[in-house]
Structure formats: C-alpha cells, structure tokens
Amino acid sequence: MSGDTNAVQGGRRISAHAVCAAIRDDIVSGAYQPGSRLTEELLARRYGVSRVPVREALRTLESEGFVTTRRHAGACVAQPSEREAADLLDIRALLEPLGAARAAQRRTEAHLKVLRGLVRLGRERAQGGQLGELRPLGDWFHETLAQASGSPSLAALLVQLRRKTAWVYAAAPGSRSAPPEGAARPDPAARPDPAARPDPAARPDPTARAVESWAEHGALVDAVARRDADRARALATAHTERALSEYRLRRLIPVRTSKHSVNTASGRN
C-alpha cells in the first residue's frame, strides 16, 4: 500500500481526509492534550489504518495549526498561546457577521430548509435539557450558514475558525471540556484577578443560555430568509459579542475537569 493515501478498514477504504478528521476531532475533544506526542504507529493502530494516511493527516493538521513537529520528538499536539486564543475571537467577531450578511444575499432554498430544520431540532433539545446533543447541531448550523455565504474560501475559513476556537478554549488551563453550543466557554485571553471571588449566582444557567442561543439562531435564519443582510449582520454581531462575554465570565469560574471518551471516527467531516 506504499504511496497510497487510502487505508482499508473492514473491507472499505478509509481516506487520509477521514483519518485527519478523526485525529482533529480527538484533539479538539481533549483526547490528546496540548504537548502530547502523536506517533504514527500508535495513531495507525488506534484508527485501524496504515501509517501512510496518518502521515498525510499529520501534515494537514500541522498546516492548520493543530500539530507541531519538534526536533527529536516528532509530531506533537500544538500548545496555543493566550495571544492566539484572543486573536481567534477577534477574527471570528469580524468574519462571522460578514458570513451571515453574505448568506442573506446568496442563500438558496436548500440552505434555508436545512437551517430551519436545525433550529427546530436545536430548540427542542435545548428546551428538553438535552445539552449533550447541541454541539453537533450547532456545528452543523454554523457550517451550513457559512456554506450559504456562497464563498467557498470564506466558508472554509469560518469552519476552521470554529474548530480552532473550540480546541483552544477547551485546552485552556482549568478548562478540560468545552460546553455545548450556547453555553459559556472559557477565555484564556482574560486574566482573572486572584483576589476576585466569583459569585456562584453569576454562573450562567446552561439550559437557559442554550434556549436563548437557539432563539438567536432562529432570528438569524429569519433575517437570512428575508434576504435582510443588514439585520443578519447585526444579529450575528450581537451573538458573537455575547459569546465573547461568556468566554470571559467562564474564565473567572472554576471548571470541573472531565475524562474524554475515545473518538475513532468523525461524524461531522
């Protein structure tokens, strides 16, 4: 199989892209902590493929900033800095409103159908307190909204920004797990005051915030449906700014660590 970037698993071929997506998902989820080594042999065994697609996947992940290559150590999970974390939020604050405005101008009926369906599911899950199911729905919603912009370059950038942000903030000190869409997230760029004592009452209720977040998604889809680019941009700006505030609030509140299950396949990519 030398030189072939596809692997065979259970009688079907597994592409290097699928291997890359699986490794990326495990990095984002925290299965691989920042600084940990990523050896081709162990990764190939973990995902049931040869070392060839693993090697190509690591090169791709290095170009995306998830992996670095160290002398005498080989490939390792990158360790994002606080400056990089802050920059990611600033970039998202600029690009997500642009993407929403473009979506209002260029969306198709197919995009609207998917977006409305996701909003309906998201609202049902949020109101039912099924927060664990909101992350994939939120990812799907924002990827569809990005695709509706009609710009492949912008869509790809927005999707990668969301992946990178989820990873960077999940990897922040004191935060080993990322909350579902709409829940507050930590902000490594915010430096908490050691003397500050956060009021437990200030902790946002995850269910209430999730319900509010999906209501915001619904309003955004309504603006996109009306082709109201200005309204879509304003709603996306408010949604992003609220998320930034939640990151900073979460930074002040201790986060309980949790163990991560192994994810050997990607359902999103």
PALO-354524 format. One line per 8 residues: for each residue x, y, z of N, C-alpha, C. Coordinates in pm, 1 decimal. Example, Ala and Ser with C-alpha at 12.3 -4.5 7.8 and 13.67 -1.06 7.14 Angstrom:
BEGIN
1319.0:-569.0:780.0:1230.0:-450.0:780.0:1320.0:-330.0:780.0  1285.0:-225.0:708.0:1367.0:-106.0:714.0:1290.0:3.0:787.0
This chain:
BEGIN
80.3:-119.9:0.0:0.0:0.0:0.0:84.2:125.7:0.0  212.6:105.5:-28.2:306.2:217.1:-26.0:265.1:325.4:-123.0  264.8:450.5:-74.6:232.3:564.3:-159.0:83.1:589.6:-170.3  -0.3:496.3:-118.9:-144.6:513.0:-125.3:-191.9:585.3:-0.4  -269.2:693.6:-17.9:-314.7:771.2:97.3:-447.1:719.8:152.1  -495.8:606.5:97.3:-615.9:544.4:149.3:-580.6:416.9:223.3  -658.1:384.8:327.1:-637.1:261.8:401.5:-763.3:177.4:391.4  -748.8:47.6:414.9:-862.9:-42.4:408.5:-901.6:-82.5:549.3
-1029.6:-64.6:585.1:-1079.0:-98.7:718.1:-1213.9:-166.4:701.3  -1221.1:-295.1:745.5:-1346.8:-367.9:735.0:-1394.7:-381.2:592.5  -1300.9:-392.2:497.4:-1337.5:-409.8:357.9:-1366.9:-281.0:284.4  -1355.9:-167.4:350.8:-1379.0:-39.3:283.9:-1257.8:50.0:299.7  -1240.5:137.9:203.2:-1122.3:223.3:202.5:-1146.6:346.9:288.1  -1047.2:379.3:370.3:-1054.2:495.8:457.8:-956.2:599.4:404.9  -1004.3:716.7:370.0:-918.8:819.5:312.3:-836.6:890.0:418.5  -728.3:952.2:372.8:-645.3:1030.6:463.6:-727.2:1146.0:520.8
-823.7:1195.6:443.6:-909.9:1304.0:491.9:-990.6:1257.5:612.8  -1044.2:1134.2:607.0:-1122.1:1081.6:719.3:-1034.0:1060.1:841.4  -911.4:1012.8:819.6:-818.0:994.0:930.4:-784.0:1128.9:992.2  -762.5:1227.6:907.3:-731.9:1362.9:954.8:-847.7:1416.9:1038.4  -970.9:1397.2:991.8:-1088.4:1445.8:1064.5:-1100.2:1377.5:1200.5  -1070.8:1247.0:1204.5:-1080.9:1172.8:1330.7:-976.8:1221.6:1430.9  -853.1:1242.6:1383.9:-748.0:1291.3:1473.8:-781.2:1432.6:1520.4  -828.5:1516.5:1428.3:-864.5:1654.7:1464.1:-974.9:1655.9:1569.9
-1076.3:1571.4:1550.6:-1185.2:1564.9:1648.2:-1133.9:1524.7:1786.1  -1039.4:1430.7:1789.3:-985.1:1386.6:1917.7:-898.2:1494.2:1981.8  -829.8:1573.9:1899.9:-751.6:1685.2:1954.8:-846.2:1789.3:2014.3  -951.5:1822.6:1939.4:-1047.1:1923.7:1985.6:-1118.4:1877.2:2112.4  -1152.9:1748.2:2119.2:-1226.5:1696.5:2235.7:-1138.2:1685.5:2359.2  -1005.2:1686.9:2339.4:-915.4:1676.3:2452.9:-860.8:1537.3:2474.6  -893.0:1442.9:2385.3:-838.4:1307.7:2397.5:-686.1:1312.5:2389.3  -634.2:1407.0:2308.7:-490.4:1433.1:2302.0:-466.8:1571.7:2360.0
-396.6:1579.7:2468.9:-372.1:1707.1:2535.3:-261.3:1785.8:2464.4  -261.8:1919.6:2474.7:-154.7:2001.4:2415.3:-18.5:1954.5:2463.9  74.6:1940.5:2369.3:210.1:1898.8:2402.1:232.0:1748.8:2394.8  123.6:1669.8:2388.4:140.5:1524.2:2384.8:190.1:1479.1:2247.4  268.2:1372.4:2246.7:325.4:1320.9:2122.9:221.2:1245.9:2042.0  236.0:1252.5:1910.6:147.7:1183.0:1818.4:234.3:1094.4:1728.6  252.2:971.1:1766.8:336.7:880.3:1688.8:253.4:810.3:1582.0  311.1:798.5:1464.1:239.3:738.5:1352.6:194.3:596.7:1383.3
281.5:518.6:1446.5:249.1:378.9:1474.5:127.6:367.0:1566.4  125.2:445.1:1674.9:13.6:437.7:1769.3:-115.6:491.0:1708.0  -105.3:597.3:1628.9:-223.5:651.9:1564.4:-280.2:553.6:1462.4  -192.5:489.8:1386.6:-237.2:391.9:1287.0:-310.8:277.0:1355.6  -259.8:233.8:1469.8:-324.3:124.9:1543.1:-458.7:170.5:1599.8  -460.6:292.0:1650.9:-583.1:345.1:1713.0:-697.5:355.5:1612.9  -666.0:402.9:1491.7:-771.2:424.7:1393.0:-785.3:309.3:1293.3  -703.1:205.8:1309.5:-715.6:87.6:1225.4:-676.7:110.3:1081.1
-571.1:190.8:1059.6:-525.4:219.7:923.1:-374.0:201.1:916.7  -318.1:221.1:800.1:-172.9:214.4:785.8:-111.4:347.7:825.5  19.9:354.4:824.5:88.0:477.4:863.6:85.6:582.4:752.8  58.8:540.4:629.2:61.8:635.8:517.2:-45.4:744.3:530.8  -174.0:709.7:548.1:-273.9:816.8:565.7:-254.7:894.9:694.6  -198.8:830.2:796.9:-171.3:900.8:922.5:-66.2:1008.8:898.6  38.0:973.6:824.0:145.3:1069.4:796.4:90.1:1190.4:720.8  4.5:1165.4:621.1:-53.7:1275.9:545.2:-146.8:1358.9:633.3
-222.3:1292.6:720.3:-313.1:1363.5:810.6:-236.2:1456.0:903.9  -123.7:1410.2:955.0:-43.2:1492.7:1045.6:11.9:1616.2:973.4  47.7:1598.2:846.6:95.6:1714.7:769.5:-16.0:1817.6:754.2  -136.7:1768.4:726.3:-250.5:1859.5:711.7:-280.6:1931.0:843.3  -279.4:1856.6:951.8:-308.0:1915.8:1082.8:-200.3:2015.0:1124.6  -77.7:1991.1:1080.6:28.8:2087.6:1109.7:3.7:2218.1:1033.7  -41.4:2206.7:909.0:-70.1:2327.5:830.8:-188.1:2405.4:889.9  -277.9:2335.4:960.9:-393.4:2400.2:1022.5:-361.8:2456.3:1161.0
-244.1:2419.9:1215.5:-205.2:2472.2:1345.6:-239.5:2384.4:1464.1  -293.0:2264.4:1437.6:-326.9:2173.5:1547.1:-206.8:2089.9:1592.1  -109.9:2075.7:1505.7:5.9:1989.4:1532.6:133.8:2065.5:1503.0  237.2:2039.6:1580.7:369.4:2094.6:1554.1:468.8:1979.1:1549.7  580.6:2001.0:1482.3:685.2:1899.6:1475.8:804.5:1949.1:1555.1  846.5:1871.2:1653.7:958.3:1908.4:1738.6:1080.4:1822.4:1708.0  1194.2:1884.6:1718.5:1317.8:1812.3:1695.8:1334.5:1704.5:1802.7  1365.7:1584.8:1760.1:1387.0:1468.4:1846.9:1258.1:1416.4:1910.5
1145.3:1483.2:1887.3:1019.7:1437.3:1947.5:916.3:1399.7:1842.6  932.2:1455.3:1722.4:835.6:1427.5:1617.5:710.7:1512.1:1630.7  598.4:1458.4:1582.9:472.9:1533.1:1584.0:413.8:1538.1:1724.9  367.4:1657.0:1763.8:304.6:1677.3:1894.9:182.8:1767.2:1877.3  87.3:1755.5:1968.5:-26.8:1846.7:1967.7:24.7:1986.6:2001.2  -16.2:2084.7:1923.4:29.4:2221.9:1944.4:-20.4:2275.6:2078.6  49.7:2375.2:2128.5:12.6:2440.0:2254.1:-20.4:2586.5:2225.1  -148.2:2618.4:2204.8:-187.7:2754.9:2168.6:-158.2:2854.9:2279.6
-113.6:2971.1:2239.3:-83.1:3076.8:2336.2:-208.4:3158.1:2366.6  -201.9:3236.8:2474.0:-314.5:3322.3:2509.0:-338.0:3427.9:2401.1  -230.1:3474.2:2339.6:-245.4:3573.6:2233.2:-320.7:3512.7:2114.6  -285.8:3388.8:2079.8:-354.5:3322.6:1969.2:-502.5:3304.2:2001.8  -531.6:3268.2:2126.3:-670.7:3249.8:2167.6:-750.0:3379.3:2152.4  -690.7:3489.1:2196.4:-757.7:3619.1:2185.5:-775.8:3658.8:2039.0  -674.7:3632.3:1958.0:-682.5:3666.7:1815.9:-794.4:3590.3:1745.7  -812.4:3463.5:1782.2:-916.7:3383.2:1720.0:-1054.5:3444.1:1742.6
-1079.6:3489.5:1864.3:-1208.9:3550.5:1893.0:-1227.4:3680.8:1816.6  -1121.2:3759.5:1807.2:-1129.8:3885.6:1734.0:-1159.0:3860.8:1585.5  -1093.7:3759.1:1529.7:-1114.5:3727.1:1387.9:-1257.1:3677.5:1365.0  -1304.4:3591.6:1455.7:-1441.3:3542.9:1442.7:-1541.4:3657.4:1452.2  -1514.2:3753.5:1541.7:-1604.5:3867.2:1558.3:-1614.5:3949.0:1430.2  -1509.8:3947.0:1349.8:-1510.0:4020.1:1223.3:-1574.5:3940.6:1110.4  -1543.4:3810.8:1103.9:-1584.4:3730.8:988.7:-1723.6:3670.1:998.2  -1768.3:3633.1:1117.9:-1899.8:3569.1:1126.9:-2013.6:3663.9:1085.6
-2011.5:3792.3:1125.6:-2115.4:3882.8:1075.0:-2109.5:3898.7:922.6  -1988.4:3900.0:866.9:-1974.7:3907.7:721.3:-2036.1:3785.1:655.8  -2007.6:3667.7:711.6:-2063.7:3545.1:656.5:-2215.2:3544.3:662.3  -2272.0:3595.5:772.0:-2418.0:3599.9:785.3:-2479.2:3694.1:681.6  -2415.7:3807.8:660.7:-2466.3:3903.0:561.4:-2460.3:3844.1:420.6  -2350.6:3776.9:389.7:-2337.5:3712.3:258.6:-2442.6:3602.5:242.2  -2469.2:3529.9:349.9:-2569.2:3423.4:343.5:-2706.8:3480.9:311.7  -2739.2:3596.6:370.1:-2867.7:3660.5:342.5:-2879.9:3699.0:195.1
-2768.2:3732.1:134.4:-2768.8:3774.3:-5.1:-2765.9:3656.6:-103.0  -2705.5:3544.3:-62.2:-2676.5:3437.3:-157.8:-2736.8:3301.6:-123.5  -2807.1:3290.5:-14.0:-2858.1:3159.4:29.4:-2953.3:3101.9:-74.8  -2969.5:2969.7:-68.8:-3064.3:2900.4:-154.7:-3177.1:2845.4:-68.1  -3281.9:2798.1:-133.2:-3392.2:2737.8:-58.0:-3344.8:2612.1:13.8  -3247.7:2542.4:-45.0:-3194.1:2422.0:19.2:-3124.2:2458.2:149.7  -3047.5:2568.0:148.2:-2981.9:2613.6:270.5:-3085.7:2647.2:377.4  -3190.7:2718.8:337.0:-3294.5:2757.9:432.5:-3362.4:2636.7:494.3
-3388.6:2536.7:412.6:-3454.6:2416.5:463.4:-3371.6:2349.8:572.6  -3240.4:2339.2:547.7:-3151.9:2276.8:646.1:-3142.8:2363.4:771.9  -3125.2:2494.1:754.3:-3112.0:2584.1:868.9:-3237.0:2582.9:956.1  -3353.6:2585.9:893.8:-3477.5:2585.2:971.3:-3495.1:2452.7:1046.1  -3458.6:2343.9:980.1:-3467.8:2214.9:1046.0:-3375.7:2204.9:1165.8  -3255.6:2259.8:1152.2:-3159.3:2256.7:1262.8:-3205.2:2344.8:1378.6  -3264.3:2460.1:1347.1:-3316.3:2547.4:1452.9:-3427.9:2476.5:1528.6  -3515.2:2409.3:1454.9:-3624.3:2337.0:1520.8:-3568.5:2229.4:1614.5
-3472.4:2151.3:1566.5:-3412.0:2046.7:1649.6:-3337.2:2106.5:1768.7  -3261.8:2215.1:1741.7:-3185.8:2278.4:1849.0:-3274.8:2331.2:1959.7  -3386.6:2393.0:1921.6:-3479.3:2445.3:2021.5:-3541.1:2331.3:2103.2  -3577.4:2223.2:2035.3:-3636.3:2109.1:2106.3:-3537.9:2049.9:2206.2  -3412.7:2030.5:2162.1:-3311.5:1971.1:2250.4:-3278.5:2065.3:2366.5  -3269.3:2195.1:2338.1:-3236.7:2291.2:2443.2:-3346.9:2297.2:2547.3  -3471.2:2305.3:2501.7:-3583.2:2313.5:2595.1:-3599.3:2185.3:2675.1  -3556.0:2073.5:2618.0:-3563.6:1946.2:2687.9:-3443.1:1919.4:2775.2
-3347.0:2013.7:2777.5:-3227.5:1996.9:2858.6:-3129.1:1894.4:2803.9  -3142.7:1859.0:2676.1:-3052.8:1761.2:2613.8:-2929.4:1833.5:2558.2  -2851.3:1891.2:2647.7:-2740.8:1976.9:2606.8:-2631.1:1900.3:2534.0  -2615.4:1772.5:2565.5:-2510.9:1694.7:2500.9:-2531.2:1678.4:2352.0  -2653.2:1698.4:2304.1:-2682.7:1682.7:2161.5:-2670.9:1814.4:2084.5  -2642.6:1924.2:2155.6:-2643.2:2054.2:2090.1:-2515.2:2086.7:2014.6  -2401.1:2032.3:2059.1:-2275.8:2065.3:1992.4:-2275.6:2026.9:1844.1  -2308.1:1899.8:1809.0:-2309.7:1867.7:1665.8:-2413.7:1947.2:1588.8
-2528.6:1975.7:1651.1:-2629.9:2056.4:1583.5:-2578.2:2198.2:1560.0  -2510.5:2254.2:1661.1:-2455.0:2388.6:1646.3:-2347.7:2393.5:1538.9  -2262.4:2291.8:1536.3:-2158.4:2286.8:1432.8:-2221.6:2280.0:1294.2  -2322.6:2195.0:1281.5:-2391.0:2177.9:1152.7:-2458.6:2307.3:1110.8  -2520.8:2375.6:1206.7:-2588.4:2502.1:1176.7:-2488.4:2604.1:1122.4  -2378.5:2622.8:1193.4:-2282.9:2725.9:1152.2:-2209.7:2687.9:1023.2  -2186.9:2559.7:1001.2:-2125.9:2518.5:874.9:-2221.0:2544.1:758.2  -2349.4:2515.9:778.3:-2448.4:2541.4:672.5:-2461.5:2690.4:645.6
-2462.7:2770.7:752.3:-2471.1:2916.2:735.5:-2349.0:2967.1:659.4  -2232.8:2911.5:690.5:-2110.5:2951.5:619.9:-2118.4:2913.3:472.1  -2168.4:2793.7:444.4:-2181.4:2749.9:305.8:-2281.1:2836.1:229.0  -2383.2:2884.8:300.4:-2484.3:2969.2:236.7:-2427.9:3104.0:193.3  -2308.8:3138.6:242.9:-2245.4:3265.1:203.1:-2208.8:3265.6:55.2  -2203.5:3147.5:-5.7:-2169.6:3139.0:-147.2:-2022.8:3158.9:-177.2  -1940.8:3167.9:-73.7:-1797.1:3187.2:-89.5:-1724.3:3068.0:-28.0  -1671.6:2977.0:-109.6:-1600.3:2860.9:-55.0:-1483.7:2899.8:34.9
-1413.6:3006.4:-0.6:-1298.8:3049.3:79.5:-1343.3:3098.4:217.0  -1447.3:3181.2:219.0:-1498.2:3233.3:345.7:-1557.3:3121.0:430.4  -1630.4:3030.5:365.6:-1691.3:2919.2:438.3:-1585.7:2831.3:503.0  -1480.4:2800.1:427.5:-1373.9:2715.3:481.6:-1304.9:2783.7:598.6  -1283.8:2913.9:586.4:-1218.2:2988.9:693.1:-1305.1:2992.0:819.1  -1435.4:3014.1:802.1:-1525.5:3018.8:916.6:-1532.7:2884.1:987.9  -1539.4:2776.9:911.2:-1546.3:2643.4:971.9:-1418.6:2613.3:1048.8  -1303.6:2646.5:988.3:-1176.7:2619.8:1057.0:-1161.6:2707.2:1181.3
-1210.6:2831.2:1175.8:-1204.3:2919.2:1292.7:-1284.2:2861.9:1409.0  -1401.9:2806.4:1379.6:-1484.0:2748.8:1485.7:-1416.6:2625.6:1544.9  -1359.2:2541.7:1460.5:-1288.0:2423.8:1511.0:-1171.2:2464.8:1599.5  -1096.7:2561.4:1550.9:-977.4:2604.3:1624.4:-1016.6:2669.3:1757.0  -1123.1:2749.6:1755.8:-1166.3:2814.8:1878.5:-1211.9:2712.0:1981.5  -1289.1:2613.4:1936.4:-1337.0:2509.5:2028.0:-1220.2:2438.2:2093.6  -1116.9:2412.0:2014.7:-999.5:2342.7:2068.4:-920.3:2432.1:2163.7  -892.3:2554.0:2121.4:-809.9:2644.3:2201.7:-872.7:2669.2:2338.0
-1004.1:2691.4:2341.0:-1067.8:2723.1:2467.4:-1094.2:2600.1:2552.6  -1108.7:2484.7:2489.1:-1119.0:2360.8:2566.2:-984.5:2326.3:2627.2  -874.8:2367.5:2560.2:-740.2:2336.2:2606.8:-688.0:2437.0:2708.0  -765.9:2541.2:2736.6:-721.0:2645.2:2829.7:-702.2:2588.3:2969.4  -604.9:2641.4:3046.8:-584.4:2595.5:3183.4:-713.3:2605.3:3263.6  -746.2:2497.1:3336.4:-866.0:2497.5:3418.7:-992.0:2464.0:3342.9  -978.7:2436.0:3213.3:-1097.1:2400.2:3135.2:-1063.4:2285.1:3044.5  -1100.9:2164.0:3082.1:-1069.2:2046.2:3004.5:-1181.7:2000.1:2915.0
-1296.3:2061.8:2925.8:-1405.4:2021.9:2838.8:-1478.6:2144.3:2789.9  -1523.4:2139.8:2664.7:-1594.0:2253.0:2606.6:-1743.7:2231.7:2618.7  -1819.0:2336.7:2653.6:-1963.3:2324.4:2669.6:-2033.5:2320.1:2535.4  -2160.3:2280.3:2532.3:-2234.7:2275.6:2407.7:-2264.1:2414.6:2354.9  -2310.1:2419.3:2231.0:-2345.7:2545.3:2167.5:-2439.3:2624.5:2255.1  -2403.8:2750.3:2281.9:-2489.2:2836.7:2361.4:-2448.5:2843.3:2506.3  -2368.9:2746.9:2552.4:-2322.7:2751.4:2690.7:-2196.2:2834.1:2697.2  -2162.4:2884.5:2815.4:-2046.4:2971.2:2829.5:-1918.1:2892.6:2813.9
-1813.2:2957.4:2760.3:-1684.5:2893.7:2739.4:-1574.1:2977.9:2800.4  -1460.0:2914.7:2832.7:-1351.2:2989.1:2894.8:-1277.4:3076.4:2796.2  -1215.3:3181.8:2844.5:-1137.4:3272.9:2760.4:-997.1:3285.4:2815.9  -897.3:3216.2:2755.3:-761.5:3224.0:2805.1:-703.5:3363.7:2796.4  -760.7:3450.8:2713.4:-705.7:3584.8:2697.7:-741.5:3674.5:2815.8  -843.5:3632.7:2891.0:-883.2:3713.9:3005.9:-806.9:3667.6:3128.4  -739.8:3758.9:3195.6:-660.3:3724.5:3313.2:-741.7:3750.8:3439.2  -785.1:3644.8:3509.6:-867.6:3666.3:3628.6:-789.3:3728.8:3741.5
-857.4:3809.5:3820.8:-797.6:3872.0:3937.3:-789.6:3767.9:4048.6  -669.5:3734.2:4097.9:-656.8:3631.9:4201.4:-739.7:3664.3:4324.9  -763.8:3793.0:4350.3:-838.4:3831.4:4469.8:-989.0:3824.9:4447.6  -1026.6:3808.8:4320.7:-1169.5:3809.3:4291.2:-1234.0:3679.3:4336.2  -1355.1:3689.7:4387.3:-1429.9:3571.7:4428.9:-1560.3:3569.9:4350.3  -1565.3:3494.3:4242.1:-1684.9:3494.3:4158.3:-1808.9:3454.1:4237.6  -1914.3:3524.4:4213.3:-2041.3:3493.4:4276.5:-2101.3:3371.9:4207.0  -2127.9:3262.4:4280.7:-2186.1:3144.1:4217.9:-2314.3:3175.7:4142.6
-2384.9:3277.6:4189.6:-2509.8:3313.5:4122.7:-2484.6:3370.9:3984.3  -2358.3:3414.8:3959.8:-2325.9:3473.0:3829.3:-2306.1:3366.6:3723.4  -2291.6:3239.2:3764.7:-2272.6:3131.7:3668.5:-2396.0:3121.1:3579.0  -2380.2:3132.3:3447.7:-2495.8:3124.9:3359.4:-2558.0:2986.1:3362.2  -2690.6:2980.6:3362.4:-2758.4:2852.5:3358.7:-2744.1:2794.0:3218.2  -2681.0:2678.2:3203.8:-2654.4:2623.2:3070.1:-2780.3:2601.1:2987.3  -2885.1:2549.4:3049.7:-3008.0:2522.4:2975.0:-3072.8:2652.0:2927.3  -3081.8:2750.7:3018.0:-3142.6:2878.5:2980.4:-3063.7:2945.9:2869.5
-2930.3:2940.3:2879.7:-2848.5:3003.6:2776.8:-2860.8:2930.2:2643.7  -2871.8:2797.0:2648.6:-2887.1:2720.2:2525.5:-3018.6:2755.5:2456.7  -3125.4:2768.1:2534.8:-3254.8:2807.2:2478.5:-3244.9:2944.9:2413.7  -3178.9:3037.1:2483.3:-3162.2:3172.8:2430.0:-3077.8:3171.5:2302.4  -2973.2:3091.2:2303.4:-2884.2:3085.5:2188.3:-2956.6:3035.2:2063.4  -3039.3:2931.9:2080.8:-3110.2:2879.4:1963.7:-3223.1:2971.9:1920.2  -3274.4:3053.4:2012.2:-3369.4:3156.3:1971.1:-3297.6:3260.0:1883.8  -3173.1:3291.5:1918.9:-3091.3:3383.1:1838.1:-3066.1:3323.2:1700.2
-3039.8:3193.7:1696.6:-3019.8:3126.7:1567.3:-3146.8:3138.6:1481.8  -3262.0:3120.1:1546.9:-3387.1:3129.5:1473.3:-3409.4:3268.4:1414.7  -3378.7:3372.4:1493.5:-3393.4:3509.5:1443.9:-3298.5:3535.9:1328.2  -3178.0:3478.7:1336.5:-3080.0:3496.1:1229.2:-3128.7:3429.8:1101.2  -3185.1:3310.0:1112.5:-3237.0:3240.5:993.9:-3352.6:3319.9:933.2  -3437.4:3380.3:1017.5:-3547.6:3462.0:965.1:-3493.2:3578.6:881.7  -3387.4:3641.9:929.9:-3327.3:3753.5:855.2:-3266.5:3704.4:724.6  -3200.5:3589.7:729.2:-3142.0:3531.6:608.1:-3252.7:3498.2:508.2
-3365.0:3445.4:557.8:-3476.9:3410.0:470.1:-3533.6:3534.4:401.2  -3536.0:3646.6:472.6:-3588.4:3772.3:415.1:-3485.3:3843.2:329.1  -3365.9:3785.3:321.3:-3253.8:3847.3:248.4:-3219.7:3985.0:305.2  -3235.6:3997.9:435.4:-3205.3:4122.9:505.5:-3060.0:4114.2:556.1  -2965.9:4153.8:471.8:-2824.2:4140.2:504.1:-2784.4:4224.4:625.6  -2838.2:4345.9:635.9:-2803.4:4432.4:749.3:-2850.5:4371.9:881.1  -2972.2:4319.6:880.7:-3026.3:4257.0:1002.1:-2947.1:4130.9:1037.7  -2913.7:4052.4:938.0:-2837.2:3929.7:961.8:-2700.6:3962.8:1020.3
-2637.6:4066.8:966.2:-2506.6:4107.9:1017.6:-2518.2:4154.7:1163.1  -2621.6:4233.7:1192.6:-2638.1:4285.7:1328.4:-2665.3:4172.3:1428.1  -2748.6:4077.1:1390.2:-2778.3:3964.3:1478.3:-2654.8:3877.5:1501.9  -2577.9:3854.3:1395.3:-2456.5:3774.1:1410.0:-2354.6:3845.8:1497.3  -2347.1:3977.8:1483.8:-2255.4:4056.1:1567.0:-2294.1:4045.4:1714.4  -2422.8:4059.7:1743.1:-2470.2:4051.1:1882.1:-2446.1:3911.8:1939.0  -2469.1:3810.0:1856.9:-2449.6:3670.9:1900.5:-2302.5:3645.8:1933.2  -2214.9:3695.0:1847.5:-2071.4:3676.1:1869.2:-2023.8:3752.1:1991.8
-2069.7:3876.6:2007.5:-2029.1:3956.2:2123.7:-2076.2:3892.2:2253.8  -2195.0:3833.3:2251.0:-2245.4:3765.3:2370.8:-2158.2:3644.8:2403.0  -2115.8:3574.3:2300.0:-2029.5:3458.2:2320.7:-1896.5:3501.2:2382.0  -1842.8:3613.2:2337.3:-1716.1:3661.9:2392.4:-1731.6:3693.1:2541.1  -1843.9:3754.4:2577.7:-1867.0:3786.5:2718.2:-1875.1:3659.0:2801.8  -1935.9:3555.8:2745.1:-1949.5:3429.8:2817.0:-1813.8:3361.7:2834.7  -1728.9:3372.6:2734.3:-1593.4:3318.3:2746.9:-1525.3:3381.6:2868.2  -1535.1:3513.4:2877.1:-1465.2:3584.8:2984.5:-1526.8:3555.2:3121.2
-1657.1:3542.3:3126.1:-1722.1:3507.8:3252.1:-1681.9:3368.2:3295.7  -1680.2:3276.2:3202.7:-1643.1:3137.9:3233.4:-1500.4:3130.9:3285.5  -1414.9:3218.6:3237.1:-1273.8:3218.6:3277.8:-1259.3:3243.5:3427.7  -1355.0:3317.1:3484.9:-1347.4:3351.4:3626.8:-1404.6:3243.4:3717.2  -1471.9:3143.7:3656.4:-1538.9:3041.3:3735.3:-1467.1:2908.6:3718.3  -1425.3:2843.0:3828.1:-1356.2:2715.3:3816.6:-1437.8:2614.7:3737.5  -1368.9:2538.8:3652.5:-1434.9:2439.6:3569.4:-1393.0:2300.5:3612.6  -1489.1:2213.7:3634.4:-1458.5:2076.9:3676.0:-1399.7:2000.9:3557.8
-1292.2:1931.3:3582.4:-1229.7:1854.2:3475.4:-1309.1:1727.9:3449.6  -1295.9:1673.8:3330.3:-1366.1:1550.3:3296.5:-1280.6:1467.8:3202.8  -1304.2:1337.8:3202.0:-1231.3:1249.1:3112.7:-1303.0:1244.4:2978.9  -1226.4:1220.1:2872.8:-1283.6:1218.9:2739.5:-1286.1:1077.8:2685.2  -1393.5:1043.0:2619.8:-1401.5:912.9:2556.3:-1323.9:916.8:2425.6  -1282.8:801.2:2380.8:-1205.9:793.7:2257.4:-1299.9:804.4:2139.5  -1264.9:890.2:2046.6:-1344.5:907.8:1926.3:-1262.3:860.9:1808.1  -1298.0:748.5:1751.6:-1217.4:692.8:1642.7:-1276.5:716.5:1506.9
-1383.4:791.7:1499.6:-1442.5:820.6:1369.9:-1503.8:957.6:1374.3  -1513.6:1020.9:1260.2:-1570.0:1154.7:1253.8:-1707.4:1150.4:1188.7  -1805.1:1202.6:1260.1:-1938.5:1209.2:1203.7:-1967.4:1344.4:1143.7  -1875.1:1437.9:1153.9:-1900.6:1574.0:1108.2:-1823.9:1610.6:982.8  -1718.5:1538.2:952.8:-1637.5:1580.7:839.7:-1642.4:1478.3:729.2
